[in-house]
Amino acid sequence: MMNVIGIVFLAVFLAVMVTVGIWGMRRTKTLGDFFLGGRTVGPWISAAAYGTSYFSAVIFIGFAGTQGWQFGLNTLWIALGNGLIGAGLAWLVLARRTRRMTQNLDAMTMPEFLQERYGAKHLKPVAASIIFFFLLPYSASVFKGLGHLFEKVFGIPYDIALLVMIAFTGVYLVLGGYFAIAVTDFIQAIIMFAGAAIMVLVITAPEGGVFGIIGRINENYAAHIPLDARPSALTVISLVFMTSFGTWGLPQMTQKFYAIKNEAVIPKATIVTTIFALLIGFAAYYTGATVHVFVEKISELKEIIFVPGRIDYDRIIPTLLIHQLPPLLMALILLLVLSASMSTLSSLVLVSSSAVAIDLYPSRIDTKTGKDRSVAMMRFLSGIFIIISYFISRFQFSIIVYLMSLSWGVVSGAFAAPYILGLYSRRITKAGAYSGLIAGVATMITLFFVFSKIGGRIGYNSPLAASIAIIVPFIVVLAVSQFTSAPDKAILDKAFESI
């Protein structure tokens, strides 16, 4: 029964995605249309694009299970930080200046912005290379999670599931570009919002409801997790900081600010994005915390958590949902997870392909015909990047595992300081921007391997490493800018015009 309902829902969902891709193709004429939707995106769709790109299957599968079990209700601090800092405050602090300055500088990507803002011609290829090498493996990890989910729920072999996801993502992304992504994100946001709310209500209803179960979660958490095994305050703060402030430096997130129609969009988009992020974060992490109540009632959960050996955290939430949700609702939750992943994935692929097509491609204009080749190149590279993601997901080369684990900290650490300080300060220099970018990458890679060696496993204390890698470049950029030549006045006047 579950398979039949799920397959029907999936078929309808994918058909809608393809239809939107074809519609988007008809509206896509220029590179600006393909990558930024012509900077004409309104508040609701802008908010949906930001929110759905923020949350992928990782939060519902891996993070909710891991943090829900290890942190108990303290995991809700992450949801609060994501909603208020990662979503709401990001729009208030970054959106207006990003929209205005990128338009002043005629920049469509993070590498283009850094090059034009600092007058640094070599900064663009360096930044583009970082995006390519670290966001592409991240997109492959999302494909991998989707493949395993479909393998478990539908009984579809992993390889076939991967091919289906890649084929449909490729169709609507390659055809429609940002127009298609933004509209499908809006559809996916509705599914995610409704599915997340219903999921929490249905799961907790037999145990006294959302608020009635809180006391038992706390009581059981104290019994399940010894005091000396509970995460420290520093660990909680690191996770909140990494997943909230860390998004401020991710190109796939900041791109949403470039594309908004005008500044009047910002107040409404801020409210919508904040509410969306709070609900999704709360639903995911609260569901993870309820495992402390249900683990005693579901034998399969006991086997996953209490059997000697390392806990398989990725199986916790799927197992809970399969046992607690009726088939129809479970099919809806599958679409929720699929929506979260495909929206994140399409944004990652678009930004990764732009690193080559826009930032590294030597000439967008055909010298013989005078035609702009950039849209065709973006479509071609988007397809190529999706194919590469498939092979990475399929074969899981060991070096890729490291790149996946490093991706968030490296990318955010590299870009957050030069980007944010560049929006607000005229005193930040080209040397400061270069130094900050290098400091972010070097700090994350160094701490990642040092902490992994200390903890005895890949990614040990990665949130703390990422948080430090985001903070250090701010200090470096400010310090270096104090002792290096002031920026060119003409560049500053152009960048800060009407700001």
C-alpha angles and dihedrals in degrees: 000000000000092000094050095049092043094049091049091050090046094050092051092046094050092045089056091049092053092047091052090049091055091047091049092051090061090055095045112091106138138035089255089055093049098045104029105016089247089294089279102117116134130220101269096047092041090053092047092048091052095043098046092046088052096059125049134166087283093076094049097041112025107017097041092050096043100042094035091058098038099040104028111197090346085080088076088075086071091053091049092049093047092051101042102031107020094044115015102034092041090060093046096047103034113022103073097043093041093051093047099041096046089051091049090051095038089234123156102176138040093252090050091049093051092047095049096039094053101027088237111144094184094050092073098061092041092052092044091052092053090052092048097048098043107031095047093061088045090057089049090055090056090052089050093053092049092048093054092045093054091044091056099042103035100026089237113151112255094243093052092046089053092050092050093051093045093048095052095040088051094051099054096036099044093045102040107024117191093346090060093042093051095049094044089047088057091052091045091048091057090051092047095047095049095039095049094050094047092045094059094043094050096043095050098038096087090050099050103285134275095311098030093063097052096089093051092048090055093044095049093042089058089051096045101043117049115224093248091051096054118107115261124244088254091058092050092047091048092052093047091048096045096048095040111033091025091071090064090078100042112109094213089059101041090049087073090066092053091057103051117120097233141327092273086073093064104077094050093041090050093055095044094047093048094051091045094049094046093052096045093045093046093047094049099044096038090053088052091052092051088066086084087067099039099043090081092052102044114063094199090057089051090054092050096047109027104034109102113266135055115327114247096224094180090066097051101081097037089051092048093049095047090054099041106038129071116241096258094051092042088057089053091050090052088056088048091056092042091050092049091050100042093050091051091043096051091050091050093049092046093051093043093051091047088059087070105025096047107018103036105022105108100215130015095186123074104233093211102046101021091229122144107246096184100095092051089047092050091051092047094048093044088057092046092049091051090052091049089050089055093055092046090050092045100049103026099207111207094241089055091057089059093046091051091052092047098043103091096045096042097048097042092041091051098048111026098078100041090043101045097038089045090058094054110026129061090193098068109110136210090250089051091053092049091047093049093050092049092044092053094051095042095046094050095046093046096047092042093060095038092052092042090055092048093048096040096233141075113273097014108167089355093155090060091047091050093047092052090046090055095047100043096063091057089060092044095048093049093045096047092045090058092061103037135075117290117253121268109276093221091056092048094048091052095045096046097040109141092356 
